[in-house]
């Protein structure tokens, strides 16, 4: 629910009009072009478009955009099968998480257990039968874990059977065992694994095992060993680590400062690079709120978000890709910055 006084202030200042115009432009572009996307997936495909339309329908109060969203969902359903890839980035797990998000946030009134039963079985087969060299969220084992997290966060209606929840609970234990017993993740995959296990820890699933695993993979961890391209993923991972009580506050202070300095000092030339920064900043701000870290970081993040927001004009929005990591994600981000949308959708990203 938004604040009427805040809305009046925005209208008087002209801010509301600018946001509404930007969102309308994004909506128009997605209505015209969503069917051109080949991928049905979450990060780079049609599922991200559906998420925008549902949020935009709630923002505008226009059922027309719910109709567009359902049209996208039907197209996704027509283009997936048991043989489809399971990866989170473009495959079944990301699509399943999108459906869970829509169900858990009141956009769809569905029985998610029934709708996702086939994907549940496919994920079980993947976890039990396959060896996973890739441990990342986008393409590997952590993506299967992210799917199970959303399934385990499903709030059961009164009187509903807990069977699906218990089965997914068992699958998650099996996945954590695989992480512990298989090879150590590659450096580029480690922040994904840490982020996943921090979220699993919150569910009190095999916490002692997770603590031992953290000790193992973070034993010789040093900021000096982090390659620049993985810096931002590590910030999110370590913020999650601090939020579950792991005492690495001084380390996190240093790494956040490094990441923010990198954004403050370097101008990103590509539109998609700027959008990646915006989405990361919003994630970082949300995770910071769950910790006791310095408020100065939040102030710097707000300043950077405002700086990026001022760079977004008509030409800018026309040049970014359509997906959740592009045009659709930008639209939901604008609604989030405006206070018309909460940050729950950010959990769909890393």
Rosetta silent file (secondary structure, phi, psi, omega in degrees, C-alpha in Angstrom):
SEQUENCE: XXXXXXXXXXXXXXXXXXXXXXXXXXXXXXXXXXXXXXXXXXXXXXXXXXXXXXXXXXXXXXXXXXXXXXXXXXXXXXXXXXXXXXXXXXXXXXXXXXXXXXXXXXXXXXXXXXXXXXXXXXXXXXXXXXXXXXXXXXXXXXXXXXXXXXXXXXXXXXXXXXXXXXXXXXXXXXXXXXXXXXXXXXXXXXXXXXXXXXXXXXXXXXXXXXXXXXXXXXXXXXXXXXXXXXXXXXXXXXXXXXXXXXXXXXXXXXXXXXXXXXXXXXXXXXXXXXXXXXXXXXXXXXXXXXXXXXXXXXXXXXXXXXXXXXXXXXXXXXXXXXXXXXXXXXXXXXXXXXXXXXXXXXXXXX
SCORE:     score description
SCORE:     0.000 S_00000001
   1 L     0.000  127.488 -178.891    0.000    0.000    0.000 S_00000001
   2 L   -92.457  164.000 -176.580    1.476    3.351   -1.013 S_00000001
   3 L   -89.654  126.213  179.068    1.263    6.609    0.900 S_00000001
   4 H   -62.618  -45.666  177.208   -1.212    9.221   -0.402 S_00000001
   5 H   -58.908  -40.014  179.091    0.835   12.182    0.950 S_00000001
   6 H   -63.420  -41.102 -179.634    3.953   10.746   -0.702 S_00000001
   7 H   -64.072  -42.197  179.447    2.062   10.339   -3.969 S_00000001
   8 H   -62.325  -42.795  178.452    0.786   13.945   -3.834 S_00000001
   9 H   -59.760  -42.128 -178.473    4.339   15.197   -3.195 S_00000001
  10 H   -66.140  -39.156  179.419    5.605   13.217   -6.181 S_00000001
  11 H   -65.008  -43.328 -179.097    2.894   14.596   -8.455 S_00000001
  12 H   -64.933  -35.747 -177.688    3.624   18.177   -7.385 S_00000001
  13 H   -83.000  -10.309 -178.809    7.345   17.703   -7.892 S_00000001
  14 L    88.654   -7.969 -177.018    6.882   16.088  -11.282 S_00000001
  15 H   -65.878  -42.120 -179.084    8.651   12.901  -10.168 S_00000001
  16 H   -59.865  -41.758 -178.868    5.536   10.758  -10.383 S_00000001
  17 H   -63.723  -42.493  179.356    4.920   11.892  -13.970 S_00000001
  18 H   -63.106  -45.879  179.196    8.462   11.046  -15.053 S_00000001
  19 H   -61.592  -44.969 -179.080    8.252    7.592  -13.482 S_00000001
  20 H   -62.065  -39.238  178.805    4.851    6.942  -15.010 S_00000001
  21 H   -66.173  -42.306  178.704    6.128    7.968  -18.444 S_00000001
  22 H   -62.896  -44.497 -179.158    9.176    5.724  -18.156 S_00000001
  23 H   -66.507  -37.683  177.907    7.088    2.769  -17.046 S_00000001
  24 H   -64.792  -39.402  177.890    4.573    3.321  -19.820 S_00000001
  25 H   -62.788  -44.498  178.166    7.387    3.369  -22.366 S_00000001
  26 H   -61.362  -46.402 -179.561    8.773    0.116  -20.957 S_00000001
  27 H   -59.737  -44.110  179.895    5.316   -1.470  -20.958 S_00000001
  28 H   -61.203  -42.049 -179.293    4.696   -0.416  -24.576 S_00000001
  29 H   -65.337  -41.742 -178.930    8.025   -1.854  -25.689 S_00000001
  30 H   -69.834  -38.353  177.294    7.410   -5.155  -23.911 S_00000001
  31 H   -59.148  -41.700 -176.974    3.846   -5.473  -25.264 S_00000001
  32 H   -74.816  -30.168 -166.077    5.169   -5.052  -28.812 S_00000001
  33 H  -120.181   -6.279 -172.393    8.253   -7.243  -28.539 S_00000001
  34 H   -59.253  -34.462 -176.865    7.931   -9.929  -25.827 S_00000001
  35 H   -68.766  -12.767  178.585    6.935  -12.622  -28.324 S_00000001
  36 H   -76.873  -18.007  179.715   10.287  -12.156  -30.118 S_00000001
  37 L   -70.694  131.452  178.582   12.142  -13.675  -27.155 S_00000001
  38 L   -83.874  -37.919 -176.767   13.058  -17.310  -27.757 S_00000001
  39 L   -74.922  133.996  174.093   13.937  -18.220  -24.183 S_00000001
  40 L   -84.564   -1.531 -165.133   11.019  -18.970  -21.843 S_00000001
  41 L   -75.397 -177.698 -171.676   13.345  -18.465  -18.853 S_00000001
  42 L   -81.780  -53.974 -173.162   13.587  -16.131  -15.879 S_00000001
  43 L   -76.790  -38.646 -172.992   16.734  -14.050  -16.310 S_00000001
  44 L  -122.576    9.978 -172.853   16.836  -13.659  -20.097 S_00000001
  45 L  -131.459 -153.091 -169.571   13.428  -14.784  -21.287 S_00000001
  46 H   -72.652  -27.938 -179.021    9.659  -14.515  -21.126 S_00000001
  47 H   -61.069  -38.458  176.905    9.181  -15.259  -17.427 S_00000001
  48 H   -62.339  -34.072  177.907   10.818  -11.935  -16.543 S_00000001
  49 H   -67.168  -41.750  178.390    8.364  -10.178  -18.866 S_00000001
  50 H   -60.558  -40.492  179.332    5.426  -11.837  -17.100 S_00000001
  51 H   -61.821  -41.011  177.882    6.739  -10.610  -13.744 S_00000001
  52 H   -62.544  -48.260 -176.082    6.868   -7.044  -15.050 S_00000001
  53 H   -61.010  -41.236  178.482    3.313   -7.168  -16.429 S_00000001
  54 H   -63.792  -44.857  178.622    1.880   -8.520  -13.157 S_00000001
  55 H   -65.866  -38.267 -179.097    3.666   -5.852  -11.116 S_00000001
  56 H   -69.941  -34.222  175.969    2.702   -3.142  -13.588 S_00000001
  57 H   -62.111  -40.789  177.866   -0.947   -4.246  -13.494 S_00000001
  58 H   -68.465  -37.855  179.942   -0.891   -3.778   -9.724 S_00000001
  59 H   -65.145  -44.025 -176.285    0.886   -0.423  -10.108 S_00000001
  60 H   -90.557  -21.057 -173.727   -1.625    0.951  -12.651 S_00000001
  61 L    76.582   14.856 -177.450   -4.733   -0.913  -11.498 S_00000001
  62 L  -102.845  117.154 -179.043   -5.305   -1.999  -15.123 S_00000001
  63 L   -65.990  -19.761  179.444   -6.352   -5.629  -15.619 S_00000001
  64 H   -52.615  -39.335 -176.406   -5.218   -5.398  -19.241 S_00000001
  65 H   -77.071  -23.224  168.977   -1.638   -5.992  -18.129 S_00000001
  66 H   -66.351  -37.754  177.229   -2.669   -9.081  -16.161 S_00000001
  67 H   -62.439  -42.921  176.636   -4.087  -10.339  -19.451 S_00000001
  68 H   -61.059  -43.049 -179.136   -0.742   -9.706  -21.138 S_00000001
  69 H   -60.984  -43.249  179.998    1.017  -11.509  -18.286 S_00000001
  70 H   -66.690  -33.625  176.108   -1.244  -14.557  -18.635 S_00000001
  71 H   -63.408  -40.361  177.328   -0.619  -14.578  -22.375 S_00000001
  72 H   -65.348  -44.385  179.386    3.121  -14.710  -21.672 S_00000001
  73 H   -59.377  -42.508  178.653    2.640  -17.513  -19.102 S_00000001
  74 H   -63.171  -38.614  177.409    0.639  -19.528  -21.657 S_00000001
  75 H   -64.746  -40.523  177.373    3.411  -19.062  -24.213 S_00000001
  76 H   -61.419  -46.773 -178.746    5.980  -20.289  -21.667 S_00000001
  77 H   -59.542  -36.800 -178.683    3.866  -23.354  -20.891 S_00000001
  78 H   -71.472  -15.900 -173.308    3.602  -24.174  -24.587 S_00000001
  79 L  -114.499   14.149  175.647    7.381  -24.103  -24.989 S_00000001
  80 L  -123.671  155.636 -179.887    8.570  -26.266  -22.084 S_00000001
  81 L  -153.851  179.059  177.560    8.550  -30.021  -21.598 S_00000001
  82 L   -58.272  -28.203 -177.600   10.135  -32.778  -19.502 S_00000001
  83 L   -85.041   -5.748 -178.057   13.153  -32.558  -21.819 S_00000001
  84 L   -62.861  153.556  176.836   13.693  -28.834  -21.260 S_00000001
  85 L   -62.050  148.297 -178.545   16.920  -27.660  -19.616 S_00000001
  86 L   -95.874   -5.017 -171.622   16.705  -27.341  -15.838 S_00000001
  87 L   -60.064  155.022 -175.837   19.089  -24.396  -15.365 S_00000001
  88 L   -73.491  -36.399 -173.671   17.969  -21.375  -13.360 S_00000001
  89 L   -63.535  -46.677 -175.625   19.049  -18.746  -15.851 S_00000001
  90 L  -131.985   -1.689 -170.959   16.909  -19.883  -18.803 S_00000001
  91 L  -112.259 -154.281 -169.533   15.358  -23.213  -17.828 S_00000001
  92 H   -65.690  -37.520 -177.153   12.804  -24.965  -15.659 S_00000001
  93 H   -66.262  -41.138  177.186   14.104  -24.006  -12.213 S_00000001
  94 H   -65.567  -39.745  177.358   13.980  -20.283  -12.965 S_00000001
  95 H   -63.295  -43.355  178.236   10.512  -20.644  -14.484 S_00000001
  96 H   -62.173  -40.319  177.124    9.372  -22.572  -11.397 S_00000001
  97 H   -64.124  -39.610  176.695   10.755  -19.874   -9.098 S_00000001
  98 H   -59.632  -42.792  178.438    8.896  -17.247  -11.147 S_00000001
  99 H   -64.215  -43.027  178.337    5.645  -19.172  -10.656 S_00000001
 100 H   -61.976  -42.582  178.189    6.315  -19.495   -6.914 S_00000001
 101 H   -58.126  -46.223 -178.315    7.027  -15.754   -6.656 S_00000001
 102 H   -64.481  -37.912  178.524    3.730  -14.950   -8.392 S_00000001
 103 H   -70.087  -48.121 -175.230    1.842  -17.354   -6.124 S_00000001
 104 H   -69.353  -21.734 -178.441    3.479  -16.265   -2.869 S_00000001
 105 L  -106.530   16.396  170.056    2.963  -12.565   -3.616 S_00000001
 106 L    78.020   14.328  177.896   -0.700  -12.824   -4.546 S_00000001
 107 L   -82.617  -31.574  178.833   -0.441  -12.344   -8.311 S_00000001
 108 L  -126.877  132.483  173.522   -1.745  -15.856   -9.088 S_00000001
 109 L   -98.030   92.333 -174.614   -4.261  -17.870   -7.085 S_00000001
 110 L  -138.432  164.557  168.989   -2.987  -21.357   -7.854 S_00000001
 111 L   -93.355   96.481 -174.948   -1.992  -24.605   -6.192 S_00000001
 112 H   -62.582  -32.488  178.790    1.750  -24.296   -6.760 S_00000001
 113 H   -61.118  -40.647  179.726    2.336  -27.870   -5.564 S_00000001
 114 H   -71.932  -45.300 -177.000    0.112  -29.169   -8.348 S_00000001
 115 H   -63.177  -38.935 -172.718    1.422  -26.800  -11.017 S_00000001
 116 L   -99.555   10.775 -175.872    5.093  -27.487  -10.215 S_00000001
 117 H   -59.103  -42.659 -179.870    4.848  -31.215   -9.518 S_00000001
 118 H   -66.333  -39.190  177.899    6.586  -32.221  -12.761 S_00000001
 119 H   -66.502  -39.332  176.152    9.405  -29.722  -12.198 S_00000001
 120 H   -54.167  -45.998 -178.569    9.787  -31.033   -8.638 S_00000001
 121 H   -66.777  -39.743  179.696   10.311  -34.542  -10.002 S_00000001
 122 H   -63.800  -40.835  179.837   12.750  -33.340  -12.653 S_00000001
 123 H   -66.159  -40.093  177.345   14.799  -31.506  -10.018 S_00000001
 124 H   -58.755  -44.788  178.601   14.850  -34.588   -7.807 S_00000001
 125 H   -61.006  -42.227 -179.272   16.239  -36.622  -10.709 S_00000001
 126 H   -63.058  -42.612 -176.718   18.866  -33.963  -11.409 S_00000001
 127 H   -69.741  -44.395 -174.321   20.029  -33.835   -7.788 S_00000001
 128 H   -78.619  -41.032 -168.779   20.136  -37.573   -7.189 S_00000001
 129 H   -93.299  -23.102 -171.546   21.292  -38.902  -10.559 S_00000001
 130 L  -103.415  146.514  168.461   23.656  -36.230  -11.891 S_00000001
 131 L   -93.750  132.576 -172.236   27.161  -35.179  -10.899 S_00000001
 132 L  -111.580  101.157  174.986   27.380  -31.390  -10.981 S_00000001
 133 L   -70.535  -34.169  179.982   30.698  -29.926  -12.029 S_00000001
 134 L   -91.287  124.590 -178.543   29.032  -26.506  -12.199 S_00000001
 135 L  -109.037    7.492 -174.737   27.948  -25.168   -8.793 S_00000001
 136 L   -73.036  168.005  174.830   26.711  -21.706   -9.906 S_00000001
 137 L   -74.809  -46.378 -173.475   23.171  -20.367   -9.579 S_00000001
 138 L   -61.370  -44.611 -172.345   22.730  -19.550  -13.247 S_00000001
 139 L  -126.177    0.048 -170.309   23.748  -22.879  -14.751 S_00000001
 140 L  -129.966 -155.287 -172.259   24.558  -25.278  -11.922 S_00000001
 141 H   -62.526  -35.913  179.952   23.672  -26.976   -8.655 S_00000001
 142 H   -64.020  -28.457  175.789   23.042  -23.755   -6.691 S_00000001
 143 H   -66.340  -37.937  175.041   20.245  -22.928   -9.136 S_00000001
 144 H   -64.188  -38.648  177.845   18.493  -26.184   -8.231 S_00000001
 145 H   -65.000  -37.767 -180.000   18.914  -25.192   -4.592 S_00000001
 146 H   -64.480  -38.952  175.616   17.407  -21.769   -5.225 S_00000001
 147 H   -60.101  -48.274 -179.923   14.347  -23.446   -6.719 S_00000001
 148 H   -62.342  -35.019  176.383   13.980  -25.653   -3.634 S_00000001
 149 H   -57.869  -47.826  179.949   14.313  -22.578   -1.394 S_00000001
 150 H   -65.071  -37.151  178.262   11.315  -20.948   -3.021 S_00000001
 151 H   -66.474  -39.008 -179.543    9.351  -24.190   -2.805 S_00000001
 152 H   -73.186  -21.134  176.834   10.194  -24.539    0.894 S_00000001
 153 L   -85.049   -1.215  179.323    9.113  -20.934    1.514 S_00000001
 154 L   -63.900  122.841  179.327    5.676  -21.760    0.117 S_00000001
 155 L   -82.287  116.081 -176.551    3.104  -20.959    2.795 S_00000001
 156 L   -71.334  133.600  173.770    0.738  -23.902    3.050 S_00000001
 157 L   -66.774  158.088 -177.922   -2.989  -23.072    3.110 S_00000001
 158 L   -57.068  131.169  176.827   -4.918  -24.256    6.160 S_00000001
 159 L    83.817   -2.968 -178.083   -5.536  -27.986    6.063 S_00000001
 160 L   -75.474  153.355  178.276   -3.172  -28.614    3.141 S_00000001
 161 L   -70.807  142.301  177.609   -0.920  -31.649    3.086 S_00000001
 162 L   -91.659    6.549 -173.504    2.697  -31.080    4.098 S_00000001
 163 H   -57.705  -48.625 -178.931    3.874  -33.921    1.870 S_00000001
 164 H   -60.969  -40.955  179.771    5.315  -31.734   -0.889 S_00000001
 165 H   -62.706  -45.313 -178.582    7.123  -29.561    1.649 S_00000001
 166 H   -64.428  -39.311  178.771    8.625  -32.590    3.395 S_00000001
 167 H   -64.989  -43.508  178.982    9.778  -34.117    0.110 S_00000001
 168 H   -67.916  -32.529  174.284   11.447  -30.850   -0.947 S_00000001
 169 H   -59.836  -44.265  178.738   13.012  -30.613    2.525 S_00000001
 170 H   -65.248  -39.851  178.136   14.587  -34.034    1.926 S_00000001
 171 H   -62.417  -38.046  179.814   15.775  -32.959   -1.529 S_00000001
 172 H   -66.560  -40.884  177.330   17.466  -29.916   -0.020 S_00000001
 173 H   -60.140  -41.766  178.981   19.315  -32.063    2.530 S_00000001
 174 H   -62.902  -40.340 -179.931   20.501  -34.260   -0.320 S_00000001
 175 H   -65.244  -43.036  178.319   21.689  -31.184   -2.240 S_00000001
 176 H   -62.418  -39.265  176.469   23.649  -29.846    0.751 S_00000001
 177 H   -60.340  -40.837  179.568   25.262  -33.275    1.122 S_00000001
 178 H   -64.295  -42.014  178.379   26.315  -33.153   -2.527 S_00000001
 179 H   -60.132  -41.011 -177.670   27.882  -29.736   -2.064 S_00000001
 180 H   -71.349  -35.400 -171.128   29.834  -30.983    0.920 S_00000001
 181 H   -94.280  -20.670  179.021   30.964  -34.250   -0.670 S_00000001
 182 L   -87.028 -176.006 -176.332   31.728  -33.172   -4.231 S_00000001
 183 L   -63.073  152.425  176.801   34.636  -31.042   -5.396 S_00000001
 184 L   -61.002  135.895  179.026   35.146  -27.512   -4.023 S_00000001
 185 L   -59.317  153.937  173.920   33.365  -24.948   -6.241 S_00000001
 186 L   -64.760  156.904  179.983   35.418  -22.862   -8.634 S_00000001
 187 H   -52.369  -38.589 -178.219   36.292  -19.321   -7.380 S_00000001
 188 H   -71.475  -18.428 -179.175   33.638  -17.796   -9.646 S_00000001
 189 H   -95.008  -17.801 -174.178   30.998  -20.168   -8.178 S_00000001
 190 H   -57.862  -45.570  179.820   31.847  -19.733   -4.492 S_00000001
 191 H   -62.328  -33.156  176.662   29.755  -16.588   -3.830 S_00000001
 192 H   -63.100  -44.646 -179.014   26.726  -18.328   -5.374 S_00000001
 193 H   -65.191  -43.670  178.957   27.206  -21.325   -3.081 S_00000001
 194 H   -61.900  -45.310  178.992   27.681  -19.130    0.007 S_00000001
 195 H   -59.318  -46.006  179.437   24.540  -17.105   -0.821 S_00000001
 196 H   -59.258  -50.536 -174.426   22.497  -20.268   -1.299 S_00000001
 197 H   -67.854  -29.907  173.984   23.664  -21.895    1.924 S_00000001
 198 H   -62.200  -42.044  178.908   23.038  -18.723    3.958 S_00000001
 199 H   -69.965  -36.132  175.657   19.415  -18.819    2.824 S_00000001
 200 H   -64.850  -39.315  179.786   19.158  -22.545    3.547 S_00000001
 201 H   -56.669  -37.955 -179.837   20.598  -21.867    7.013 S_00000001
 202 H   -62.008  -24.141  179.785   17.649  -19.555    7.761 S_00000001
 203 L   -87.785    0.714 -179.283   15.342  -22.555    7.301 S_00000001
 204 L    58.200   45.012  176.415   17.295  -24.512    9.974 S_00000001
 205 L  -106.383  115.772  179.717   18.107  -27.310    7.551 S_00000001
 206 L    41.651   55.234 -174.988   21.301  -29.211    8.516 S_00000001
 207 H   -65.096  -37.085  179.049   22.881  -26.085   10.020 S_00000001
 208 H   -62.593  -38.988  177.414   25.835  -27.867   11.621 S_00000001
 209 H   -63.984  -42.458  179.838   26.748  -29.317    8.227 S_00000001
 210 H   -65.363  -40.877  178.239   26.498  -25.862    6.629 S_00000001
 211 H   -61.670  -41.835  177.711   28.690  -24.330    9.353 S_00000001
 212 H   -63.297  -38.962 -179.156   31.349  -26.996    8.755 S_00000001
 213 H   -67.563  -41.254  175.932   31.183  -26.333    5.035 S_00000001
 214 H   -58.959  -44.828  178.826   31.594  -22.587    5.549 S_00000001
 215 H   -58.635  -38.486 -177.549   34.659  -23.247    7.707 S_00000001
 216 H   -68.838  -50.132 -172.583   36.060  -25.440    4.944 S_00000001
 217 H   -83.938  -18.432 -178.556   35.529  -23.144    1.951 S_00000001
 218 L  -107.782    8.176 -175.545   36.234  -19.844    3.741 S_00000001
 219 L   -53.862  -46.432 -177.296   39.237  -21.033    5.777 S_00000001
 220 L  -110.751   26.890 -177.001   41.777  -19.100    3.724 S_00000001
 221 L   -67.346  136.455  178.101   39.386  -16.461    2.360 S_00000001
 222 L  -147.069  139.606  176.302   40.937  -13.054    1.694 S_00000001
 223 H   -57.453  -35.095 -177.809   39.703   -9.931   -0.066 S_00000001
 224 H   -61.982  -22.270 -178.196   43.072   -9.783   -1.816 S_00000001
 225 H   -90.998   -2.298 -177.805   42.250  -13.047   -3.592 S_00000001
 226 L   -83.286  123.447  174.629   38.956  -11.813   -5.054 S_00000001
 227 L   -72.870  145.016 -173.715   39.088  -11.083   -8.763 S_00000001
 228 H   -52.992  -39.750 -175.902   37.429   -7.768   -9.656 S_00000001
 229 H   -66.808  -19.002  179.531   34.701   -9.384  -11.772 S_00000001
 230 H  -102.873    2.956 -175.630   33.484  -11.403   -8.755 S_00000001
 231 H   -58.506  -45.430 -173.967   33.641   -8.525   -6.257 S_00000001
 232 H   -71.079  -35.752  176.079   29.949   -7.631   -6.442 S_00000001
 233 H   -65.611  -37.232  179.441   28.753  -11.226   -6.067 S_00000001
 234 H   -68.183  -34.002  176.862   30.959  -11.588   -2.991 S_00000001
 235 H   -58.425  -48.754 -179.182   29.429   -8.467   -1.409 S_00000001
 236 H   -63.617  -40.749 -179.776   25.957  -10.036   -1.580 S_00000001
 237 H   -63.434  -45.153 -177.536   27.253  -13.379   -0.324 S_00000001
 238 H   -72.332  -31.052  174.009   29.067  -11.868    2.668 S_00000001
 239 H   -63.095  -40.277  177.190   26.110   -9.650    3.565 S_00000001
 240 H   -66.205  -36.100  179.390   23.996  -12.790    3.767 S_00000001
 241 H   -64.098  -44.452  178.222   26.696  -14.435    5.867 S_00000001
 242 H   -65.088  -36.912 -176.040   26.676  -11.543    8.353 S_00000001
 243 H   -67.445  -19.050  177.167   22.864  -11.516    8.445 S_00000001
 244 L   -99.900   11.280  172.297   22.800  -15.097    9.802 S_00000001
 245 L   100.242    4.463  177.357   25.229  -14.232   12.593 S_00000001
 246 L   -76.201  125.579 -172.054   28.603  -15.053   11.069 S_00000001
 247 L   -83.992   80.570  176.173   31.056  -12.514   12.500 S_00000001
 248 L  -128.491   35.546 -172.152   32.799  -11.127    9.436 S_00000001
 249 H   -62.164  -45.483 -179.181   31.631   -7.527    9.829 S_00000001
 250 H   -61.191  -41.135  177.960   35.044   -5.885    9.400 S_00000001
 251 H   -62.980  -42.674 -179.408   35.660   -7.931    6.257 S_00000001
 252 H   -67.312  -40.409  176.030   32.241   -7.016    4.852 S_00000001
 253 H   -53.380  -46.065 -177.099   32.810   -3.315    5.584 S_00000001
 254 H   -66.328  -42.827 -174.754   35.973   -3.409    3.500 S_00000001
 255 H   -73.526  -35.122  175.532   34.500   -5.294    0.554 S_00000001
 256 H   -64.484  -43.749  179.496   31.367   -3.101    0.353 S_00000001
 257 H   -59.373  -42.537  178.240   33.552   -0.011    0.399 S_00000001
 258 H   -61.855  -44.460 -178.696   35.668   -1.425   -2.452 S_00000001
 259 H   -64.915  -43.672 -179.720   32.594   -2.250   -4.533 S_00000001
 260 H   -67.680  -37.313  175.524   30.995    1.157   -4.002 S_00000001
 261 H   -60.202  -39.714 -179.938   34.279    2.904   -4.814 S_00000001
 262 H   -62.007  -40.843  178.780   34.398    0.958   -8.084 S_00000001
 263 H   -72.159  -39.309 -177.514   30.927    2.203   -9.050 S_00000001
 264 H   -68.246  -29.428 -171.641   31.598    5.752   -7.872 S_00000001
 265 H  -101.068  -14.266 -175.606   34.879    6.093   -9.767 S_00000001
 266 L  -119.866  126.936  176.283   34.203    4.307  -13.066 S_00000001
 267 L   -83.969  122.730  178.070   31.679    5.389  -15.670 S_00000001
 268 L   -85.780  129.074 -174.012   29.967    2.381  -17.266 S_00000001
 269 L   -86.649  -31.017 -175.565   29.464    2.903  -20.985 S_00000001
 270 L   -88.581  145.329  179.804   26.936    0.160  -21.813 S_00000001
 271 H   -62.949  -42.897 -178.952   23.250    0.419  -20.939 S_00000001
 272 H   -66.312  -32.216  176.000   23.081   -3.196  -19.729 S_00000001
 273 H   -64.574  -38.901  178.630   26.112   -2.605  -17.508 S_00000001
 274 H   -66.719  -39.717  178.009   24.329    0.320  -15.857 S_00000001
 275 H   -64.433  -40.336  176.379   21.211   -1.814  -15.297 S_00000001
 276 H   -58.619  -40.928  177.339   23.339   -4.516  -13.684 S_00000001
 277 H   -62.918  -45.005 -178.752   24.684   -1.867  -11.321 S_00000001
 278 H   -59.736  -47.388 -179.027   21.188   -0.629  -10.485 S_00000001
 279 H   -64.946  -38.721  177.957   19.896   -4.117   -9.687 S_00000001
 280 H   -64.669  -43.500 -179.686   22.971   -4.890   -7.591 S_00000001
 281 H   -60.504  -41.967  178.866   22.596   -1.647   -5.617 S_00000001
 282 H   -66.355  -39.548  175.186   18.961   -2.427   -4.821 S_00000001
 283 H   -62.552  -44.875 -178.317   19.913   -5.953   -3.704 S_00000001
 284 H   -61.726  -45.076  179.324   22.739   -4.591   -1.600 S_00000001
 285 H   -59.957  -42.253 -179.085   20.484   -2.012    0.058 S_00000001
 286 H   -65.719  -42.311 -179.905   17.906   -4.698    0.898 S_00000001
 287 H   -70.761  -35.337  177.430   20.491   -7.020    2.421 S_00000001
 288 H   -59.181  -34.716 -179.017   22.123   -4.186    4.380 S_00000001
 289 L   -64.647  -17.192 -179.896   18.799   -3.586    6.111 S_00000001
 290 L   -93.059    3.423 -178.142   19.103   -7.087    7.607 S_00000001
 291 L  -122.645  179.944  176.398   22.454   -6.276    9.246 S_00000001
 292 L  -110.248   26.633 -179.287   23.898   -3.769   11.734 S_00000001
 293 L   -73.682  168.274 -172.952   26.456   -2.403    9.305 S_00000001
 294 L   -57.110  135.041  176.105   27.171    1.311    8.894 S_00000001
 295 H   -66.387  -19.240 -179.479   24.330    3.526    7.669 S_00000001
 296 H   -61.773  -30.857  177.114   26.898    5.416    5.583 S_00000001
 297 H   -64.446  -43.291  179.580   26.799    2.561    3.078 S_00000001
 298 H   -60.720  -42.196  179.885   23.051    2.966    2.681 S_00000001
 299 H   -63.332  -39.934  177.831   23.475    6.697    2.029 S_00000001
 300 H   -66.126  -38.690  179.417   26.115    6.036   -0.633 S_00000001
 301 H   -65.230  -44.444  178.714   23.881    3.436   -2.268 S_00000001
 302 H   -59.446  -42.699  178.989   20.916    5.825   -2.365 S_00000001
 303 H   -62.083  -41.656 -179.988   23.123    8.484   -3.975 S_00000001
 304 H   -69.010  -39.206  177.037   24.320    6.000   -6.620 S_00000001
 305 H   -60.876  -44.732  178.796   20.777    4.799   -7.327 S_00000001
 306 H   -63.127  -38.079  178.820   19.668    8.402   -7.848 S_00000001
 307 H   -62.820  -46.551  179.412   22.649    9.021  -10.130 S_00000001
 308 H   -65.367  -41.531 -178.076   21.807    6.010  -12.300 S_00000001
 309 H   -58.983  -38.167 -179.769   18.112    6.887  -12.282 S_00000001
 310 H   -68.869  -20.566 -179.401   18.871   10.323  -13.735 S_00000001
 311 H   -80.602  -13.754 -173.760   20.771    8.672  -16.603 S_00000001
 312 L   -85.925  109.424  176.552   17.733    6.732  -17.788 S_00000001
 313 L  -122.652 -173.840 -176.093   16.026    8.506  -20.650 S_00000001
 314 H   -59.037  -44.458 -178.563   13.967    7.383  -23.648 S_00000001
 315 H   -64.507  -42.902  179.715   17.003    6.455  -25.755 S_00000001
 316 H   -57.080  -50.055 -175.384   18.565    4.548  -22.859 S_00000001
 317 H   -67.917  -24.075  179.055   15.459    2.454  -22.246 S_00000001
 318 H   -77.653  -16.676 -172.155   15.133    1.607  -25.941 S_00000001
 319 H  -100.838   -5.513 -178.634   18.635    0.125  -26.088 S_00000001
 320 L   -93.984  156.585 -179.463   18.575   -2.449  -23.268 S_00000001
 321 L   -63.611  164.467 -171.059   17.512   -6.075  -23.642 S_00000001
 322 L   -78.125  -20.573 -160.590   13.906   -6.968  -22.856 S_00000001
 323 L   -78.376 -172.883  177.977   14.401   -9.379  -19.968 S_00000001
 324 L   -61.924  -27.308  175.940   14.455   -9.316  -16.156 S_00000001
 325 L   -95.207   20.090  178.071   18.107   -8.303  -16.393 S_00000001
 326 L  -144.415 -118.216 -173.571   17.173   -5.558  -18.830 S_00000001
 327 H   -62.907  -48.206 -178.863   13.981   -3.666  -19.660 S_00000001
 328 H   -62.837  -44.057  178.558   11.561   -5.703  -17.511 S_00000001
 329 H   -64.296  -37.132  177.413   13.899   -5.605  -14.515 S_00000001
 330 H   -61.608  -41.589  179.420   14.399   -1.863  -14.953 S_00000001
 331 H   -62.345  -46.238  179.397   10.648   -1.361  -14.840 S_00000001
 332 H   -66.969  -34.325  176.699   10.220   -3.336  -11.623 S_00000001
 333 H   -62.485  -42.855  178.444   13.246   -1.505  -10.185 S_00000001
 334 H   -60.558  -42.505  177.941   11.593    1.869  -10.935 S_00000001
 335 H   -64.576  -34.246  178.932    8.440    0.693   -9.146 S_00000001
 336 H   -69.565  -45.784  178.472   10.610   -0.431   -6.206 S_00000001
 337 H   -60.482  -35.937 -178.317   12.475    2.888   -6.008 S_00000001
 338 H   -74.135  -16.393 -178.232    9.110    4.684   -6.115 S_00000001
 339 L    89.676    8.516  179.455    7.796    2.666   -3.180 S_00000001
 340 L   -93.003   -4.967 -177.524    5.001    1.036   -5.171 S_00000001
 341 L  -143.620  134.204  178.634    6.648   -2.409   -5.165 S_00000001
 342 L   -79.173  177.906 -173.929    8.489   -4.201   -2.369 S_00000001
 343 H   -91.760   12.391 -176.256   11.896   -5.779   -2.860 S_00000001
 344 H   -58.664  -33.310 -176.709   10.782   -9.426   -2.764 S_00000001
 345 H   -66.686  -22.125  179.596   11.408   -9.825   -6.482 S_00000001
 346 H   -63.629  -22.907  177.241   15.123   -9.079   -5.967 S_00000001
 347 H   -67.544  -13.608  177.270   15.435  -12.564   -4.434 S_00000001
 348 H   -74.555  -20.171  178.319   14.903  -13.897   -7.962 S_00000001
 349 L   -85.917 -157.758 -176.714   18.327  -12.563   -8.893 S_00000001
 350 L   -64.078    0.000    0.000   21.579  -13.748   -7.308 S_00000001
